[in-house]
């Protein structure tokens, strides 16, 4: 996500990735690293975790 953020203008990134719907896999175990901009610490997106065995979400 950091690489995408660096390549895109922040407004485009915010439109495309304002909300991230994920499972609770280990690749998403550090939501702050994904949600926040690494230099300024501002929030750039929000993550929401689906409940296990709930594909309808």
DRENFILUM-843715 format. One record per atom (N, C-alpha, C, O): residue in one letter; y, z, x; atom name; residue number from 1. Coordinates in Angstrom, 3 decimals, decimal comma. Atoms other than C-alpha are relative to their C-alpha. Layout:
<"A" <Y Z X> "CA" NUM>,
...
//
This chain:
<"X" <-1,180 0,000 0,827> "N" 1>,
<"X" <0,000 0,000 0,000> "CA" 1>,
<"X" <1,250 0,000 0,876> "C" 1>,
<"X" <2,261 -0,608 0,522> "O" 1>,
<"X" <-1,159 -0,007 -0,896> "N" 2>,
<"X" <2,339 0,685 2,907> "CA" 2>,
<"X" <0,302 -1,399 0,523> "C" 2>,
<"X" <1,467 -1,785 0,626> "O" 2>,
<"X" <-0,210 1,361 -0,506> "N" 3>,
<"X" <1,814 -2,835 4,265> "CA" 3>,
<"X" <0,647 -0,879 -1,069> "C" 3>,
<"X" <1,548 -1,660 -0,764> "O" 3>,
<"X" <-0,609 0,763 1,093> "N" 4>,
<"X" <2,621 -4,357 0,861> "CA" 4>,
<"X" <1,456 0,400 -0,193> "C" 4>,
<"X" <2,331 -0,447 -0,373> "O" 4>,
<"X" <-1,362 -0,501 0,186> "N" 5>,
<"X" <5,679 -2,161 0,521> "CA" 5>,
<"X" <0,940 -0,556 1,072> "C" 5>,
<"X" <2,078 -0,925 0,781> "O" 5>,
<"X" <-0,825 0,494 -1,098> "N" 6>,
<"X" <6,958 -3,266 3,931> "CA" 6>,
<"X" <0,282 -1,493 -0,117> "C" 6>,
<"X" <1,342 -1,953 0,307> "O" 6>,
<"X" <-0,173 1,446 0,111> "N" 7>,
<"X" <6,477 -6,974 3,132> "CA" 7>,
<"X" <0,833 -0,414 -1,209> "C" 7>,
<"X" <1,458 -1,474 -1,206> "O" 7>,
<"X" <-0,726 0,327 1,228> "N" 8>,
<"X" <8,043 -6,872 -0,342> "CA" 8>,
<"X" <1,354 0,695 -0,022> "C" 8>,
<"X" <1,565 1,701 0,655> "O" 8>,
<"X" <-1,230 -0,726 0,306> "N" 9>,
<"X" <11,521 -5,997 -1,446> "CA" 9>,
<"X" <-0,386 1,181 -0,879> "C" 9>,
<"X" <-1,279 1,050 -1,717> "O" 9>,
<"X" <0,403 -1,205 0,727> "N" 10>,
<"X" <11,372 -2,475 -2,885> "CA" 10>,
<"X" <0,044 -0,172 -1,512> "C" 10>,
<"X" <-0,759 0,437 -2,219> "O" 10>,
<"X" <-0,081 0,201 1,448> "N" 11>,
<"X" <12,420 -3,666 -6,361> "CA" 11>,
<"X" <-1,220 -0,754 -0,529> "C" 11>,
<"X" <-1,708 -0,455 -1,619> "O" 11>,
<"X" <1,200 0,744 0,403> "N" 12>,
<"X" <9,511 -6,129 -6,535> "CA" 12>,
<"X" <-1,213 0,922 0,034> "C" 12>,
<"X" <-2,026 0,920 -0,890> "O" 12>,
<"X" <1,094 -0,962 -0,105> "N" 13>,
<"X" <7,083 -3,462 -5,337> "CA" 13>,
<"X" <0,017 0,957 -1,191> "C" 13>,
<"X" <-1,024 1,224 -1,792> "O" 13>,
<"X" <-0,122 -0,949 1,105> "N" 14>,
<"X" <8,391 -1,048 -7,968> "CA" 14>,
<"X" <-0,410 -0,623 -1,329> "C" 14>,
<"X" <-0,995 0,056 -2,173> "O" 14>,
<"X" <0,403 0,675 1,234> "N" 15>,
<"X" <7,875 -3,623 -10,727> "CA" 15>,
<"X" <-1,505 -0,193 -0,064> "C" 15>,
<"X" <-2,115 0,006 -1,115> "O" 15>,
<"X" <1,429 0,300 -0,022> "N" 16>,
<"X" <4,343 -4,500 -9,655> "CA" 16>,
<"X" <-0,886 1,235 0,068> "C" 16>,
<"X" <-1,969 1,256 -0,517> "O" 16>,
<"X" <0,850 -1,162 -0,264> "N" 17>,
<"X" <3,053 -1,089 -8,622> "CA" 17>,
<"X" <0,624 1,322 -0,440> "C" 17>,
<"X" <0,404 2,345 0,209> "O" 17>,
<"X" <-0,625 -1,248 0,449> "N" 18>,
<"X" <5,062 1,483 -10,579> "CA" 18>,
<"X" <-1,034 1,012 -0,481> "C" 18>,
<"X" <-0,824 2,220 -0,373> "O" 18>,
<"X" <1,078 -0,865 0,474> "N" 19>,
<"X" <1,834 2,866 -12,064> "CA" 19>,
<"X" <-1,317 -0,522 0,544> "C" 19>,
<"X" <-1,642 -1,699 0,384> "O" 19>,
<"X" <1,288 0,369 -0,573> "N" 20>,
<"X" <-1,528 2,853 -10,304> "CA" 20>,
<"X" <-1,098 0,771 -0,715> "C" 20>,
<"X" <-1,133 2,000 -0,661> "O" 20>,
<"X" <1,117 -0,606 0,720> "N" 21>,
<"X" <-4,627 3,527 -12,399> "CA" 21>,
<"X" <-1,234 -0,114 0,878> "C" 21>,
<"X" <-1,667 -1,223 1,190> "O" 21>,
<"X" <1,115 0,005 -0,948> "N" 22>,
<"X" <-7,550 4,533 -10,170> "CA" 22>,
<"X" <-1,133 0,900 -0,465> "C" 22>,
<"X" <-0,985 1,698 -1,392> "O" 22>,
<"X" <1,056 -0,989 0,172> "N" 23>,
<"X" <-10,876 6,270 -10,134> "CA" 23>,
<"X" <0,273 1,105 1,016> "C" 23>,
<"X" <1,255 1,033 1,755> "O" 23>,
<"X" <-0,269 -1,088 -0,942> "N" 24>,
<"X" <-11,176 9,467 -8,129> "CA" 24>,
<"X" <-0,862 -0,130 1,256> "C" 24>,
<"X" <-1,426 0,852 1,739> "O" 24>,
<"X" <0,740 0,256 -1,224> "N" 25>,
<"X" <-12,873 7,859 -5,129> "CA" 25>,
<"X" <0,733 0,541 1,223> "C" 25>,
<"X" <1,919 0,866 1,162> "O" 25>,
<"X" <-0,564 -0,583 -1,215> "N" 26>,
<"X" <-12,297 9,073 -1,591> "CA" 26>,
<"X" <1,193 -0,796 0,540> "C" 26>,
<"X" <2,054 -0,231 1,214> "O" 26>,
<"X" <-1,131 0,803 -0,485> "N" 27>,
<"X" <-9,915 6,166 -0,856> "CA" 27>,
<"X" <1,314 0,378 -0,677> "C" 27>,
<"X" <2,388 -0,014 -0,219> "O" 27>,
<"X" <-1,201 -0,445 0,723> "N" 28>,
<"X" <-7,485 7,748 -3,344> "CA" 28>,
<"X" <0,173 1,517 0,084> "C" 28>,
<"X" <0,835 2,114 -0,765> "O" 28>,
<"X" <-0,007 -1,457 -0,102> "N" 29>,
<"X" <-7,893 11,340 -2,148> "CA" 29>,
<"X" <1,339 0,576 0,473> "C" 29>,
<"X" <1,558 1,785 0,384> "O" 29>,
<"X" <-1,322 -0,464 -0,432> "N" 30>,
<"X" <-4,343 11,528 -0,745> "CA" 30>,
<"X" <1,073 -0,755 -0,787> "C" 30>,
<"X" <1,682 -1,687 -0,261> "O" 30>,
<"X" <-0,939 0,747 0,832> "N" 31>,
<"X" <-2,097 10,416 -3,607> "CA" 31>,
<"X" <1,431 -0,013 0,530> "C" 31>,
<"X" <2,151 -0,990 0,322> "O" 31>,
<"X" <-1,381 -0,020 -0,524> "N" 32>,
<"X" <1,136 11,471 -1,882> "CA" 32>,
<"X" <0,231 -1,104 1,017> "C" 32>,
<"X" <1,327 -1,660 1,079> "O" 32>,
<"X" <-0,146 1,066 -0,989> "N" 33>,
<"X" <0,508 8,972 0,920> "CA" 33>,
<"X" <0,175 -1,356 -0,676> "C" 33>,
<"X" <0,811 -2,250 -0,117> "O" 33>,
<"X" <-0,110 1,260 0,737> "N" 34>,
<"X" <0,237 6,200 -1,679> "CA" 34>,
<"X" <1,258 -0,019 -0,861> "C" 34>,
<"X" <1,928 -1,046 -0,971> "O" 34>,
<"X" <-1,126 -0,065 0,938> "N" 35>,
<"X" <2,931 7,367 -4,077> "CA" 35>,
<"X" <1,380 0,028 0,658> "C" 35>,
<"X" <2,359 -0,421 0,062> "O" 35>,
<"X" <-1,315 -0,187 -0,618> "N" 36>,
<"X" <5,708 8,096 -1,597> "CA" 36>,
<"X" <0,266 -0,972 1,143> "C" 36>,
<"X" <-0,653 -1,425 1,825> "O" 36>,
<"X" <-0,435 0,867 -1,088> "N" 37>,
<"X" <7,666 5,954 0,821> "CA" 37>,
<"X" <-0,043 0,829 1,277> "C" 37>,
<"X" <0,484 1,941 1,310> "O" 37>,
<"X" <0,281 -0,817 -1,175> "N" 38>,
<"X" <6,721 7,075 4,324> "CA" 38>,
<"X" <1,223 0,412 0,816> "C" 38>,
<"X" <1,169 1,436 1,497> "O" 38>,
<"X" <-1,187 -0,349 -0,790> "N" 39>,
<"X" <10,207 7,098 5,893> "CA" 39>,
<"X" <0,901 0,975 -0,751> "C" 39>,
<"X" <1,288 2,010 -0,209> "O" 39>,
<"X" <-0,951 -0,830 0,758> "N" 40>,
<"X" <12,392 8,574 3,137> "CA" 40>,
<"X" <-0,669 1,079 -0,846> "C" 40>,
<"X" <-0,029 2,064 -1,213> "O" 40>,
<"X" <0,702 -0,968 0,832> "N" 41>,
<"X" <9,735 10,441 1,146> "CA" 41>,
<"X" <0,280 -0,139 -1,483> "C" 41>,
<"X" <-0,139 0,709 -2,271> "O" 41>,
<"X" <-0,274 0,209 1,420> "N" 42>,
<"X" <10,995 9,033 -2,154> "CA" 42>,
<"X" <-1,237 -0,542 -0,705> "C" 42>,
<"X" <-2,071 -1,211 -0,096> "O" 42>,
<"X" <1,130 0,466 0,788> "N" 43>,
<"X" <8,523 8,321 -4,924> "CA" 43>,
<"X" <0,163 -1,485 -0,289> "C" 43>,
<"X" <1,209 -1,918 -0,773> "O" 43>,
<"X" <-0,053 1,438 0,238> "N" 44>,
<"X" <7,691 4,610 -5,149> "CA" 44>,
<"X" <-0,962 -0,441 -1,083> "C" 44>,
<"X" <-0,835 -1,547 -1,609> "O" 44>,
<"X" <0,940 0,297 1,079> "N" 45>,
<"X" <4,817 4,727 -7,657> "CA" 45>,
<"X" <-0,660 1,298 -0,444> "C" 45>,
<"X" <-0,519 2,334 0,206> "O" 45>,
<"X" <0,732 -1,158 0,524> "N" 46>,
<"X" <2,707 7,115 -9,731> "CA" 46>,
<"X" <-1,468 -0,378 -0,114> "C" 46>,
<"X" <-1,795 -1,506 -0,483> "O" 46>,
<"X" <1,438 0,234 0,124> "N" 47>,
<"X" <-1,082 7,439 -9,653> "CA" 47>,
<"X" <-0,550 0,811 -1,161> "C" 47>,
<"X" <-0,171 1,963 -1,373> "O" 47>,
<"X" <0,700 -0,672 1,084> "N" 48>,
<"X" <-3,225 8,300 -12,637> "CA" 48>,
<"X" <-1,490 -0,221 0,227> "C" 48>,
<"X" <-1,919 -1,345 0,488> "O" 48>,
<"X" <1,444 0,082 -0,189> "N" 49>,
<"X" <-6,941 9,051 -12,317> "CA" 49>,
<"X" <-0,717 -0,101 -1,337> "C" 49>,
<"X" <-0,420 0,647 -2,268> "O" 49>,
<"X" <0,855 0,102 1,177> "N" 50>,
<"X" <-9,446 7,929 -14,919> "CA" 50>,
<"X" <-1,023 1,125 0,016> "C" 50>,
<"X" <-1,396 1,620 1,080> "O" 50>,
<"X" <1,089 -0,962 0,078> "N" 51>,
<"X" <-11,999 10,410 -16,140> "CA" 51>,
<"X" <-1,318 -0,687 0,361> "C" 51>,
<"X" <-1,511 -1,851 0,010> "O" 51>,
<"X" <1,290 0,594 -0,329> "N" 52>,
<"X" <-15,511 9,814 -14,763> "CA" 52>,
<"X" <-0,739 -0,443 -1,254> "C" 52>,
<"X" <-0,658 0,206 -2,296> "O" 52>,
<"X" <0,796 0,570 1,116> "N" 53>,
<"X" <-17,752 7,711 -17,025> "CA" 53>,
<"X" <0,848 -0,296 -1,231> "C" 53>,
<"X" <0,384 -0,145 -2,361> "O" 53>,
<"X" <-0,904 0,348 1,112> "N" 54>,
<"X" <-14,772 6,650 -19,150> "CA" 54>,
<"X" <0,598 -1,388 0,239> "C" 54>,
<"X" <1,801 -1,490 0,479> "O" 54>,
<"X" <-0,522 1,334 -0,296> "N" 55>,
<"X" <-14,440 2,866 -18,673> "CA" 55>,
<"X" <1,049 -0,476 -1,004> "C" 55>,
<"X" <1,814 -1,395 -0,710> "O" 55>,
<"X" <-0,988 0,399 1,009> "N" 56>,
<"X" <-12,361 2,601 -21,855> "CA" 56>,
<"X" <1,407 0,408 0,393> "C" 56>,
<"X" <2,369 -0,071 -0,207> "O" 56>,
<"X" <-1,323 -0,414 -0,459> "N" 57>,
<"X" <-9,482 4,284 -20,023> "CA" 57>,
<"X" <0,479 -1,010 0,992> "C" 57>,
<"X" <1,580 -0,878 1,525> "O" 57>,
//
